[in-house]
Amino acid sequence: MAPRLIHLGGAVMDYVYRVPSLPRRAAELLAGSFERLPGGAVNMMVAARRTGLATACGGHLGTGADGDRLRAFLAAEGIEVLLPPLADVDSGNCVVLVTPDAERSFVSWPGAEARADGFAALAGMVKPGDIVTVNGYILTYPRCRPAVLSLLERLEDGVDLVFDPAPVIADIPADALSAVLARATWLSANTSEIAAIEPGAALADAAARILAERMPRARGVVVRGGADGAHLLTRSGTLATIQGFAVEAIDTNGAGDTHLGSFVSALARGMEPEEAVRYANAAAAIAVTRHGGASGPGHDEILEFLALKDQDRDLDRRGTGRDPMTRQAPPRMMVEGNET
């Protein structure tokens, strides 16, 4: 059977305010614009689905205005929802403040995605060949954590597990973190999350130690490093830095999710890990030139982007004789690896 991604993270609605700066304490700030957009787990699922991987939402949605919007959006994207909506709660939301430097700040309110009423039924829906993805948020919800860990214990050997610790890594209980790492096939994290898992060590040493000592089933670790690109460490001994792409970023919300979803999709497509990381770097670079977290590009668009970058690289190597000033652009950001 063709692989399918099943994501256990929480789908929420983002309330996005574009602001000139973050507000001072006790001050009032006028936003330049406001949008209500799908976010949270949706970002990663969209990236995987748009790049060709069959994708299903394994988390709960609620009943209410936001839950209804999320269901409609997922249906339009061709993403299956595995569990029925919870009748007594709406889906959660996240206030997102986006500043002119494309950075984002969050205030979240949990809803249906913080519950696991139907998770026991998911065990019968996951089949060998499927890829289960878990983010750290769901492990911080007391009503979800035991159900998630129980589900992971029941996964068959033919099911891969991909783990993204997320910025809430410090709030994940140590025993839960150890259990997920021990079952994971891949870990995808940013540099601060790697440091939180293995403090006091240099980045490469920390990633190697996590892989060797805490992830006995894993094939590798991807470290999303922002301007430094993404770092790949595999069980077979590959240690590589794959450069990101400079773009004019307008919204970094969802960049890490887009990277992860595209990476998993590329692996499922049969790409080698190093090639899959470069593919994911391109997806994240494209996504941050668009508004909203669920803005991942499609497969053909990523290939076109990479082809143009390869063409530019070849021209630069050969020397074009053109005036370098004609190739300059406004200040740009290296965006691969921004976390969401």
PAZA-557654 format. One line per 5 residues: number of its first residue (from 1); for each residue x, y, z of N, C-alpha, C. Coordinates in nm, 2 decimals. Layout:
N
NUM) X/Y/Z/X/Y/Z/X/Y/Z  ...
END
This chain:
340
1) 0.08/-0.12/0.00/0.00/0.00/0.00/0.09/0.13/0.00  0.04/0.23/-0.06/0.11/0.36/-0.06/0.12/0.41/0.08  0.23/0.48/0.11/0.24/0.53/0.25/0.14/0.64/0.27  0.10/0.66/0.40/0.01/0.77/0.44/0.06/0.83/0.57  0.05/0.96/0.58/0.09/1.03/0.70/-0.03/1.05/0.79
6) -0.01/1.02/0.91/-0.12/1.04/1.01/-0.06/1.13/1.12  -0.11/1.25/1.13/-0.06/1.35/1.23/-0.14/1.35/1.35  -0.07/1.34/1.47/-0.14/1.34/1.60/-0.14/1.48/1.66  -0.08/1.58/1.60/-0.08/1.71/1.66/-0.22/1.78/1.65  -0.23/1.90/1.71/-0.35/1.97/1.72/-0.37/2.07/1.61
11) -0.49/2.06/1.53/-0.53/2.16/1.44/-0.60/2.27/1.51  -0.56/2.40/1.48/-0.62/2.51/1.55/-0.64/2.62/1.45  -0.72/2.72/1.49/-0.74/2.84/1.40/-0.65/2.95/1.45  -0.57/3.00/1.36/-0.48/3.12/1.39/-0.55/3.25/1.37  -0.55/3.33/1.47/-0.60/3.47/1.46/-0.47/3.56/1.44
16) -0.45/3.60/1.32/-0.32/3.66/1.27/-0.34/3.81/1.27  -0.26/3.88/1.35/-0.25/4.02/1.35/-0.11/4.07/1.30  -0.11/4.15/1.20/0.02/4.20/1.15/0.04/4.34/1.21  0.14/4.35/1.29/0.16/4.46/1.38/0.30/4.53/1.35  0.31/4.66/1.38/0.44/4.73/1.35/0.55/4.69/1.45
21) 0.51/4.64/1.57/0.60/4.60/1.67/0.52/4.52/1.77  0.59/4.46/1.87/0.52/4.39/1.98/0.47/4.50/2.07  0.35/4.49/2.13/0.30/4.59/2.22/0.38/4.60/2.35  0.40/4.72/2.40/0.46/4.73/2.54/0.35/4.70/2.64  0.40/4.66/2.76/0.31/4.63/2.87/0.21/4.74/2.90
26) 0.09/4.70/2.91/-0.02/4.79/2.94/-0.05/4.90/2.83  0.01/4.88/2.71/-0.01/4.97/2.60/-0.11/4.91/2.50  -0.16/4.99/2.41/-0.25/4.95/2.30/-0.18/4.96/2.17  -0.20/4.87/2.08/-0.14/4.87/1.95/-0.24/4.84/1.84  -0.23/4.92/1.73/-0.33/4.90/1.62/-0.26/4.81/1.52
31) -0.33/4.70/1.49/-0.28/4.61/1.38/-0.30/4.66/1.25  -0.21/4.63/1.15/-0.23/4.67/1.02/-0.33/4.59/0.94  -0.35/4.46/0.98/-0.44/4.37/0.92/-0.47/4.26/1.02  -0.58/4.19/0.99/-0.62/4.07/1.07/-0.68/3.97/0.97  -0.64/3.84/1.00/-0.70/3.73/0.92/-0.72/3.61/1.02
36) -0.82/3.53/0.99/-0.84/3.40/1.06/-0.81/3.29/0.97  -0.70/3.22/1.00/-0.64/3.12/0.91/-0.62/2.99/0.98  -0.63/2.87/0.91/-0.60/2.74/0.97/-0.45/2.74/1.01  -0.42/2.68/1.12/-0.28/2.67/1.17/-0.25/2.55/1.25  -0.15/2.56/1.33/-0.11/2.45/1.42/-0.07/2.33/1.33
41) -0.13/2.22/1.36/-0.10/2.09/1.29/-0.13/2.10/1.14  -0.22/2.19/1.11/-0.26/2.20/0.97/-0.14/2.24/0.88  -0.05/2.32/0.93/0.06/2.36/0.85/0.14/2.24/0.80  0.17/2.15/0.89/0.25/2.03/0.85/0.18/1.94/0.75  0.05/1.92/0.78/-0.03/1.83/0.70/-0.05/1.89/0.56
46) -0.07/2.02/0.55/-0.08/2.08/0.42/0.05/2.06/0.34  0.16/2.08/0.40/0.29/2.06/0.33/0.31/1.92/0.28  0.27/1.82/0.36/0.28/1.69/0.31/0.18/1.65/0.20  0.06/1.70/0.21/-0.04/1.67/0.12/-0.02/1.73/-0.02  0.02/1.86/-0.01/0.05/1.93/-0.14/0.17/1.88/-0.22
51) 0.25/1.81/-0.15/0.37/1.75/-0.21/0.35/1.60/-0.25  0.22/1.56/-0.24/0.19/1.43/-0.29/0.17/1.32/-0.20  0.18/1.34/-0.07/0.16/1.23/0.03/0.02/1.23/0.09  -0.04/1.11/0.08/-0.17/1.09/0.14/-0.16/1.13/0.29  -0.26/1.21/0.34/-0.24/1.26/0.47/-0.37/1.26/0.55
56) -0.37/1.23/0.68/-0.49/1.22/0.76/-0.46/1.29/0.89  -0.56/1.36/0.94/-0.56/1.43/1.07/-0.60/1.33/1.18  -0.51/1.30/1.27/-0.55/1.20/1.38/-0.59/1.27/1.51  -0.58/1.40/1.51/-0.62/1.48/1.63/-0.77/1.51/1.63  -0.82/1.55/1.74/-0.96/1.59/1.75/-0.99/1.73/1.69
61) -1.10/1.75/1.63/-1.15/1.88/1.60/-1.28/1.91/1.68  -1.32/2.03/1.70/-1.43/2.06/1.78/-1.56/2.09/1.70  -1.66/2.13/1.78/-1.79/2.17/1.72/-1.81/2.32/1.75  -1.81/2.40/1.65/-1.82/2.54/1.66/-1.76/2.61/1.54  -1.75/2.74/1.54/-1.71/2.82/1.43/-1.57/2.78/1.38
66) -1.48/2.76/1.47/-1.34/2.73/1.43/-1.33/2.58/1.38  -1.39/2.49/1.46/-1.39/2.35/1.41/-1.45/2.33/1.28  -1.56/2.40/1.25/-1.63/2.39/1.12/-1.53/2.45/1.01  -1.47/2.56/1.03/-1.37/2.61/0.93/-1.26/2.52/0.91  -1.21/2.46/1.01/-1.09/2.36/1.00/-1.14/2.24/0.92
71) -1.25/2.19/0.95/-1.30/2.07/0.87/-1.32/2.10/0.72  -1.37/2.22/0.69/-1.39/2.26/0.55/-1.26/2.27/0.48  -1.16/2.34/0.55/-1.03/2.36/0.49/-0.96/2.22/0.46  -0.96/2.14/0.56/-0.90/2.01/0.54/-0.96/1.93/0.43  -1.09/1.93/0.42/-1.16/1.86/0.31/-1.12/1.92/0.18
76) -1.11/2.05/0.17/-1.07/2.11/0.04/-0.93/2.07/0.00  -0.84/2.05/0.10/-0.71/2.01/0.07/-0.69/1.86/0.05  -0.80/1.78/0.07/-0.79/1.64/0.05/-0.73/1.57/0.17  -0.74/1.63/0.28/-0.68/1.57/0.41/-0.80/1.50/0.48  -0.78/1.37/0.51/-0.89/1.30/0.58/-0.89/1.33/0.73
81) -1.00/1.34/0.79/-1.02/1.35/0.93/-1.06/1.22/0.99  -0.98/1.16/1.08/-1.01/1.02/1.12/-1.11/1.01/1.24  -1.12/1.11/1.32/-1.20/1.10/1.44/-1.32/1.20/1.43  -1.44/1.16/1.49/-1.55/1.25/1.49/-1.53/1.37/1.57  -1.60/1.48/1.54/-1.58/1.60/1.62/-1.63/1.59/1.76
86) -1.57/1.66/1.86/-1.62/1.66/1.99/-1.73/1.76/2.00  -1.84/1.71/2.06/-1.97/1.79/2.06/-1.97/1.91/2.16  -1.88/1.90/2.27/-1.90/1.99/2.38/-1.79/2.10/2.38  -1.70/2.11/2.27/-1.59/2.20/2.27/-1.56/2.24/2.13  -1.52/2.36/2.11/-1.47/2.40/1.98/-1.32/2.37/1.97
91) -1.27/2.38/1.85/-1.12/2.37/1.83/-1.06/2.49/1.89  -0.93/2.48/1.93/-0.86/2.58/1.99/-0.81/2.69/1.89  -0.75/2.79/1.95/-0.71/2.90/1.86/-0.57/2.95/1.91  -0.51/3.03/1.82/-0.38/3.08/1.85/-0.37/3.23/1.80  -0.35/3.32/1.89/-0.32/3.46/1.85/-0.18/3.47/1.80
96) -0.16/3.51/1.67/-0.03/3.52/1.61/0.00/3.67/1.58  0.11/3.72/1.64/0.15/3.86/1.61/0.27/3.85/1.52  0.25/3.91/1.40/0.36/3.90/1.30/0.41/4.04/1.28  0.54/4.06/1.31/0.61/4.19/1.30/0.67/4.21/1.16  0.72/4.33/1.13/0.77/4.36/0.99/0.89/4.27/0.96
101) 0.97/4.22/1.05/1.08/4.14/1.03/1.04/3.99/1.00  0.91/3.97/0.98/0.85/3.84/0.95/0.85/3.74/1.07  0.89/3.79/1.18/0.89/3.70/1.30/0.75/3.69/1.36  0.72/3.59/1.43/0.59/3.57/1.49/0.60/3.53/1.64  0.50/3.58/1.71/0.48/3.55/1.85/0.34/3.50/1.88
106) 0.33/3.40/1.97/0.20/3.33/1.99/0.14/3.34/2.13  0.01/3.34/2.13/-0.06/3.32/2.25/-0.17/3.21/2.22  -0.17/3.10/2.28/-0.26/2.99/2.24/-0.36/2.96/2.35  -0.48/2.91/2.30/-0.59/2.87/2.38/-0.63/2.73/2.34  -0.60/2.62/2.42/-0.64/2.49/2.38/-0.79/2.46/2.37
111) -0.83/2.38/2.28/-0.97/2.33/2.27/-0.97/2.18/2.25  -1.05/2.14/2.14/-1.07/2.00/2.12/-0.93/1.92/2.10  -0.83/1.99/2.04/-0.71/1.93/2.01/-0.63/1.89/2.13  -0.67/1.94/2.25/-0.60/1.91/2.37/-0.67/1.79/2.44  -0.76/1.72/2.37/-0.83/1.60/2.43/-0.80/1.48/2.34
116) -0.82/1.36/2.40/-0.79/1.24/2.33/-0.90/1.14/2.35  -1.02/1.18/2.35/-1.13/1.09/2.38/-1.14/0.97/2.29  -1.10/0.99/2.16/-1.12/0.88/2.06/-0.98/0.82/2.02  -0.88/0.85/2.09/-0.75/0.80/2.04/-0.73/0.65/2.04  -0.81/0.58/2.13/-0.79/0.43/2.13/-0.83/0.37/2.00
121) -0.92/0.44/1.93/-0.97/0.39/1.80/-0.86/0.41/1.69  -0.77/0.50/1.71/-0.67/0.52/1.61/-0.57/0.40/1.59  -0.55/0.32/1.69/-0.46/0.21/1.68/-0.51/0.11/1.57  -0.64/0.10/1.55/-0.69/0.01/1.44/-0.68/0.07/1.31  -0.66/0.20/1.30/-0.65/0.28/1.17/-0.51/0.29/1.11
126) -0.41/0.27/1.20/-0.27/0.28/1.15/-0.22/0.15/1.10  -0.18/0.15/0.98/-0.13/0.02/0.91/0.02/0.03/0.88  0.08/-0.09/0.87/0.22/-0.09/0.83/0.24/-0.02/0.70  0.35/0.06/0.70/0.37/0.15/0.58/0.33/0.29/0.61  0.24/0.31/0.71/0.20/0.45/0.75/0.31/0.52/0.82
131) 0.31/0.65/0.82/0.40/0.74/0.89/0.32/0.82/0.99  0.35/0.80/1.12/0.28/0.87/1.23/0.37/0.99/1.27  0.32/1.11/1.27/0.39/1.22/1.32/0.33/1.28/1.45  0.42/1.32/1.54/0.38/1.37/1.67/0.46/1.50/1.70  0.39/1.60/1.74/0.46/1.72/1.79/0.45/1.73/1.94
136) 0.54/1.82/1.99/0.55/1.83/2.13/0.43/1.88/2.20  0.35/1.96/2.13/0.23/2.03/2.19/0.14/1.92/2.25  0.12/1.82/2.18/0.02/1.72/2.23/0.07/1.64/2.35  0.20/1.64/2.37/0.25/1.57/2.49/0.25/1.66/2.61  0.22/1.79/2.59/0.21/1.88/2.71/0.06/1.88/2.76
141) -0.03/1.83/2.68/-0.17/1.83/2.73/-0.20/1.71/2.82  -0.23/1.73/2.95/-0.25/1.61/3.04/-0.35/1.51/2.99  -0.45/1.55/2.92/-0.56/1.46/2.88/-0.52/1.38/2.75  -0.41/1.43/2.68/-0.37/1.36/2.56/-0.25/1.27/2.59  -0.16/1.31/2.67/-0.03/1.24/2.69/-0.04/1.09/2.71
146) -0.12/1.04/2.81/-0.12/0.90/2.83/-0.18/0.83/2.70  -0.28/0.88/2.64/-0.34/0.82/2.52/-0.24/0.81/2.41  -0.16/0.92/2.39/-0.06/0.92/2.28/0.05/0.81/2.31  0.10/0.81/2.43/0.20/0.71/2.46/0.15/0.57/2.45  0.03/0.55/2.49/-0.03/0.41/2.47/-0.04/0.37/2.33
151) -0.08/0.47/2.24/-0.10/0.44/2.10/0.04/0.41/2.04  0.14/0.48/2.08/0.28/0.46/2.02/0.33/0.32/2.06  0.29/0.28/2.18/0.34/0.14/2.22/0.27/0.03/2.14  0.15/0.06/2.08/0.08/-0.04/2.00/0.11/-0.03/1.85  0.19/0.06/1.81/0.22/0.07/1.67/0.31/-0.05/1.62
156) 0.27/-0.10/1.51/0.35/-0.22/1.45/0.49/-0.17/1.41  0.58/-0.27/1.39/0.71/-0.24/1.35/0.72/-0.17/1.22  0.63/-0.19/1.13/0.63/-0.13/1.00/0.58/0.01/0.99  0.55/0.07/1.10/0.50/0.21/1.11/0.61/0.30/1.15  0.65/0.40/1.07/0.75/0.49/1.11/0.69/0.60/1.20
161) 0.77/0.65/1.29/0.73/0.76/1.38/0.83/0.88/1.36  0.77/1.00/1.33/0.85/1.12/1.32/0.81/1.21/1.43  0.91/1.27/1.50/0.88/1.35/1.62/0.94/1.49/1.60  0.86/1.59/1.63/0.90/1.73/1.63/0.87/1.78/1.77  0.97/1.81/1.85/0.95/1.85/1.99/0.88/1.98/2.00
166) 0.89/2.08/1.91/0.82/2.21/1.91/0.88/2.30/2.02  0.85/2.43/2.02/0.90/2.52/2.12/0.87/2.49/2.26  0.77/2.40/2.29/0.72/2.36/2.42/0.81/2.25/2.48  0.92/2.22/2.42/1.00/2.11/2.47/1.02/2.10/2.62  1.04/2.22/2.68/1.07/2.23/2.82/0.95/2.18/2.91
171) 0.83/2.18/2.85/0.71/2.14/2.92/0.67/2.00/2.90  0.75/1.92/2.83/0.72/1.78/2.81/0.79/1.70/2.92  0.71/1.62/3.00/0.77/1.54/3.10/0.88/1.45/3.05  0.99/1.44/3.13/1.11/1.36/3.09/1.07/1.22/3.05  0.98/1.15/3.12/0.95/1.02/3.08/0.88/1.01/2.95
176) 0.79/1.10/2.92/0.72/1.10/2.79/0.82/1.13/2.68  0.91/1.23/2.70/1.01/1.26/2.60/1.09/1.14/2.57  1.14/1.07/2.67/1.22/0.95/2.65/1.15/0.84/2.57  1.02/0.82/2.60/0.94/0.72/2.54/0.92/0.75/2.39  0.90/0.87/2.35/0.88/0.91/2.21/1.01/0.90/2.14
181) 1.12/0.95/2.20/1.25/0.94/2.13/1.28/0.79/2.11  1.25/0.70/2.20/1.29/0.56/2.19/1.22/0.49/2.08  1.10/0.54/2.04/1.02/0.48/1.93/1.04/0.55/1.80  1.10/0.67/1.80/1.10/0.75/1.68/1.19/0.70/1.57  1.15/0.72/1.45/1.23/0.68/1.33/1.32/0.80/1.29
186) 1.26/0.92/1.30/1.33/1.05/1.27/1.29/1.15/1.38  1.39/1.23/1.41/1.37/1.35/1.49/1.40/1.47/1.41  1.30/1.57/1.40/1.32/1.70/1.33/1.30/1.81/1.44  1.41/1.89/1.46/1.40/1.99/1.57/1.49/2.11/1.53  1.47/2.22/1.59/1.55/2.33/1.57/1.67/2.33/1.67
191) 1.76/2.42/1.66/1.88/2.41/1.74/1.85/2.43/1.89  1.76/2.52/1.93/1.73/2.53/2.07/1.66/2.41/2.13  1.58/2.34/2.05/1.52/2.22/2.10/1.62/2.11/2.12  1.72/2.10/2.02/1.82/2.00/2.04/1.90/2.03/2.17  1.93/2.16/2.20/2.00/2.20/2.32/1.92/2.16/2.45
196) 1.78/2.17/2.43/1.70/2.14/2.55/1.70/1.99/2.58  1.70/1.91/2.48/1.71/1.77/2.49/1.84/1.72/2.55  1.95/1.78/2.50/2.08/1.74/2.54/2.16/1.86/2.57  2.14/1.92/2.69/2.21/2.05/2.72/2.36/2.03/2.75  2.43/2.14/2.73/2.57/2.15/2.76/2.66/2.09/2.66
201) 2.62/2.05/2.54/2.70/2.00/2.44/2.69/2.08/2.32  2.80/2.08/2.24/2.80/2.14/2.11/2.69/2.08/2.02  2.64/2.15/1.92/2.52/2.11/1.85/2.55/1.97/1.78  2.66/1.95/1.71/2.68/1.82/1.65/2.69/1.71/1.75  2.76/1.74/1.86/2.78/1.64/1.96/2.64/1.60/2.03
206) 2.56/1.71/2.05/2.43/1.68/2.11/2.34/1.60/2.02  2.34/1.63/1.89/2.26/1.55/1.80/2.31/1.41/1.79  2.44/1.39/1.79/2.49/1.25/1.78/2.46/1.18/1.91  2.47/1.24/2.02/2.44/1.17/2.15/2.30/1.13/2.16  2.21/1.22/2.12/2.06/1.19/2.12/2.04/1.07/2.03
211) 2.10/1.07/1.91/2.07/0.96/1.82/2.13/0.83/1.87  2.25/0.83/1.92/2.32/0.71/1.97/2.26/0.65/2.10  2.22/0.74/2.19/2.19/0.70/2.32/2.04/0.69/2.35  1.96/0.77/2.28/1.82/0.78/2.31/1.72/0.74/2.20  1.78/0.71/2.08/1.69/0.68/1.97/1.74/0.55/1.90
216) 1.72/0.43/1.97/1.77/0.31/1.92/1.71/0.26/1.78  1.59/0.31/1.75/1.52/0.27/1.63/1.54/0.37/1.51  1.60/0.48/1.54/1.60/0.60/1.45/1.69/0.58/1.33  1.65/0.64/1.22/1.74/0.65/1.10/1.82/0.78/1.10  1.77/0.88/1.17/1.85/1.00/1.17/1.78/1.12/1.24
221) 1.85/1.23/1.25/1.81/1.35/1.31/1.83/1.47/1.21  1.73/1.55/1.20/1.74/1.67/1.12/1.74/1.79/1.21  1.84/1.88/1.21/1.84/2.00/1.29/1.82/2.12/1.20  1.71/2.19/1.22/1.68/2.31/1.14/1.75/2.43/1.21  1.84/2.49/1.14/1.93/2.59/1.20/1.92/2.73/1.15
226) 1.80/2.76/1.09/1.79/2.90/1.05/1.89/2.94/0.94  1.96/3.05/0.96/2.05/3.10/0.86/2.17/3.00/0.83  2.19/2.91/0.92/2.30/2.81/0.90/2.26/2.69/0.82  2.13/2.69/0.77/2.08/2.58/0.70/2.03/2.47/0.79  2.02/2.35/0.73/1.97/2.23/0.81/2.09/2.13/0.82
231) 2.10/2.07/0.93/2.20/1.97/0.95/2.14/1.83/0.96  2.20/1.74/0.89/2.15/1.60/0.88/2.25/1.51/0.94  2.21/1.43/1.03/2.29/1.32/1.09/2.21/1.19/1.08  2.27/1.09/1.02/2.20/0.96/1.00/2.27/0.85/1.07  2.20/0.74/1.09/2.25/0.62/1.16/2.37/0.56/1.08
236) 2.36/0.58/0.95/2.47/0.52/0.86/2.60/0.60/0.86  2.59/0.72/0.93/2.72/0.80/0.94/2.72/0.93/0.87  2.61/0.95/0.79/2.61/1.08/0.72/2.60/1.20/0.81  2.69/1.30/0.79/2.69/1.42/0.87/2.70/1.53/0.77  2.60/1.61/0.74/2.60/1.71/0.64/2.53/1.83/0.68
241) 2.57/1.95/0.63/2.50/2.07/0.64/2.44/2.11/0.50  2.31/2.12/0.49/2.25/2.15/0.36/2.20/2.29/0.37  2.26/2.38/0.28/2.23/2.52/0.29/2.09/2.55/0.26  2.04/2.66/0.33/1.91/2.71/0.30/1.91/2.80/0.18  1.80/2.87/0.16/1.79/2.96/0.05/1.74/3.10/0.10
246) 1.81/3.20/0.04/1.78/3.34/0.08/1.66/3.39/0.00  1.56/3.44/0.08/1.43/3.49/0.02/1.39/3.61/0.09  1.30/3.69/0.04/1.24/3.80/0.11/1.12/3.75/0.19  1.14/3.72/0.32/1.04/3.66/0.40/0.94/3.77/0.45  0.81/3.73/0.45/0.71/3.82/0.50/0.64/3.75/0.62
251) 0.65/3.62/0.64/0.58/3.56/0.75/0.65/3.42/0.78  0.72/3.41/0.89/0.79/3.28/0.92/0.70/3.18/0.99  0.57/3.22/1.02/0.48/3.12/1.09/0.47/3.00/1.00  0.49/2.88/1.06/0.47/2.76/0.99/0.59/2.71/0.91  0.71/2.78/0.91/0.82/2.74/0.83/0.87/2.60/0.88
256) 0.89/2.58/1.01/0.93/2.45/1.05/0.84/2.34/1.02  0.71/2.37/1.03/0.61/2.26/1.00/0.61/2.23/0.85  0.63/2.33/0.77/0.64/2.31/0.62/0.76/2.23/0.59  0.87/2.26/0.66/0.99/2.18/0.64/0.97/2.04/0.67  0.91/2.01/0.79/0.89/1.87/0.83/0.80/1.80/0.74
261) 0.68/1.86/0.70/0.59/1.79/0.62/0.65/1.76/0.48  0.72/1.85/0.43/0.79/1.83/0.30/0.90/1.73/0.30  0.97/1.72/0.41/1.08/1.63/0.43/1.02/1.48/0.44  0.92/1.47/0.52/0.85/1.33/0.53/0.80/1.29/0.39  0.73/1.38/0.32/0.68/1.35/0.19/0.79/1.31/0.09
266) 0.90/1.38/0.10/1.01/1.35/0.01/1.07/1.21/0.04  1.08/1.18/0.17/1.13/1.04/0.21/1.03/0.94/0.15  0.90/0.96/0.17/0.80/0.87/0.12/0.81/0.85/-0.03  0.85/0.95/-0.10/0.86/0.95/-0.24/0.98/0.87/-0.29  1.08/0.84/-0.19/1.19/0.77/-0.22/1.32/0.84/-0.23
271) 1.32/0.97/-0.20/1.44/1.05/-0.20/1.54/1.01/-0.09  1.66/1.02/-0.11/1.76/1.00/-0.01/1.75/1.11/0.10  1.79/1.09/0.22/1.77/1.19/0.33/1.83/1.33/0.29  1.95/1.33/0.24/2.02/1.46/0.21/1.94/1.53/0.10  1.89/1.46/0.00/1.81/1.52/-0.10/1.68/1.57/-0.05
276) 1.62/1.49/0.05/1.49/1.53/0.11/1.50/1.65/0.19  1.62/1.67/0.26/1.64/1.79/0.34/1.64/1.91/0.25  1.72/1.90/0.14/1.72/2.02/0.05/1.59/2.05/-0.01  1.51/1.95/-0.04/1.37/1.97/-0.09/1.29/2.04/0.01  1.31/2.00/0.14/1.23/2.07/0.25/1.28/2.21/0.27
281) 1.41/2.23/0.26/1.46/2.37/0.27/1.39/2.46/0.16  1.38/2.41/0.04/1.31/2.49/-0.06/1.17/2.51/-0.03  1.10/2.41/0.02/0.96/2.43/0.06/0.94/2.54/0.16  1.02/2.53/0.27/1.01/2.63/0.37/1.05/2.77/0.32  1.14/2.78/0.23/1.18/2.91/0.18/1.06/2.97/0.10
286) 1.00/2.89/0.02/0.88/2.94/-0.05/0.77/2.98/0.04  0.74/2.90/0.14/0.63/2.92/0.23/0.64/3.06/0.30  0.76/3.10/0.34/0.77/3.22/0.42/0.76/3.35/0.34  0.75/3.33/0.21/0.72/3.45/0.12/0.57/3.47/0.10  0.49/3.39/0.18/0.34/3.40/0.17/0.29/3.42/0.31
291) 0.17/3.47/0.32/0.10/3.49/0.45/0.04/3.36/0.50  0.05/3.34/0.63/-0.02/3.22/0.69/0.07/3.10/0.70  0.04/3.02/0.81/0.13/2.91/0.83/0.10/2.79/0.73  -0.02/2.77/0.69/-0.05/2.66/0.60/-0.03/2.71/0.46  0.09/2.74/0.42/0.12/2.80/0.29/0.23/2.72/0.22
296) 0.24/2.59/0.25/0.34/2.51/0.18/0.31/2.50/0.03  0.42/2.49/-0.05/0.40/2.48/-0.19/0.38/2.34/-0.24  0.34/2.32/-0.36/0.33/2.19/-0.42/0.46/2.13/-0.47  0.46/2.00/-0.51/0.58/1.93/-0.55/0.64/2.00/-0.67  0.56/2.03/-0.78/0.61/2.09/-0.90/0.67/2.22/-0.87
301) 0.61/2.30/-0.78/0.66/2.43/-0.75/0.80/2.42/-0.68  0.82/2.33/-0.60/0.95/2.31/-0.53/1.05/2.27/-0.63  1.02/2.18/-0.72/1.12/2.14/-0.82/1.16/2.25/-0.91  1.06/2.34/-0.95/1.09/2.46/-1.03/1.18/2.55/-0.95  1.15/2.57/-0.83/1.24/2.66/-0.74/1.38/2.60/-0.74
306) 1.40/2.47/-0.71/1.53/2.41/-0.71/1.60/2.42/-0.84  1.53/2.40/-0.95/1.59/2.41/-1.08/1.65/2.55/-1.10  1.57/2.65/-1.06/1.62/2.79/-1.08/1.74/2.82/-0.99  1.74/2.77/-0.87/1.85/2.79/-0.78/1.98/2.72/-0.84  1.96/2.60/-0.89/2.07/2.53/-0.96/2.12/2.60/-1.08
311) 2.03/2.66/-1.15/2.07/2.74/-1.27/2.15/2.86/-1.23  2.11/2.93/-1.12/2.18/3.05/-1.07/2.32/3.01/-1.02  2.32/2.89/-0.95/2.45/2.85/-0.90/2.55/2.82/-1.01  2.50/2.75/-1.11/2.59/2.72/-1.23/2.64/2.84/-1.30  2.55/2.94/-1.31/2.59/3.07/-1.37/2.70/3.14/-1.29
316) 2.68/3.14/-1.16/2.78/3.20/-1.07/2.91/3.13/-1.08  2.91/3.00/-1.09/3.04/2.92/-1.10/3.11/2.95/-1.23  3.04/2.96/-1.34/3.10/2.99/-1.47/3.14/3.13/-1.49  3.06/3.22/-1.42/3.08/3.36/-1.43/3.01/3.41/-1.56  2.92/3.51/-1.53/2.83/3.55/-1.64/2.88/3.68/-1.71
321) 2.98/3.75/-1.65/3.02/3.87/-1.71/2.92/3.99/-1.69  2.81/3.96/-1.61/2.72/4.06/-1.59/2.76/4.15/-1.47  2.71/4.27/-1.47/2.74/4.37/-1.36/2.68/4.31/-1.23  2.76/4.28/-1.13/2.70/4.22/-1.01/2.59/4.30/-0.95  2.59/4.44/-0.97/2.48/4.52/-0.92/2.34/4.48/-0.97
326) 2.34/4.42/-1.09/2.21/4.38/-1.15/2.16/4.25/-1.08  2.24/4.19/-1.00/2.19/4.07/-0.93/2.16/4.09/-0.79  2.17/4.22/-0.74/2.14/4.24/-0.60/1.99/4.25/-0.58  1.95/4.23/-0.46/1.81/4.24/-0.42/1.80/4.31/-0.29  1.68/4.35/-0.24/1.67/4.41/-0.11/1.72/4.31/0.00
331) 1.75/4.36/0.12/1.79/4.27/0.23/1.70/4.15/0.24  1.76/4.03/0.26/1.68/3.91/0.26/1.71/3.83/0.39  1.63/3.73/0.42/1.65/3.65/0.53/1.67/3.51/0.49  1.77/3.44/0.56/1.78/3.30/0.54/1.67/3.23/0.63  1.58/3.17/0.57/1.46/3.13/0.65/1.45/2.98/0.68
336) 1.52/2.90/0.61/1.51/2.75/0.64/1.53/2.73/0.78  1.44/2.65/0.84/1.46/2.61/0.98/1.39/2.69/1.08  1.33/2.80/1.05/1.25/2.87/1.15/1.14/2.78/1.20  1.13/2.78/1.33/1.04/2.69/1.40/0.90/2.75/1.41  0.80/2.67/1.42/0.66/2.71/1.44/0.60/2.66/1.56
END
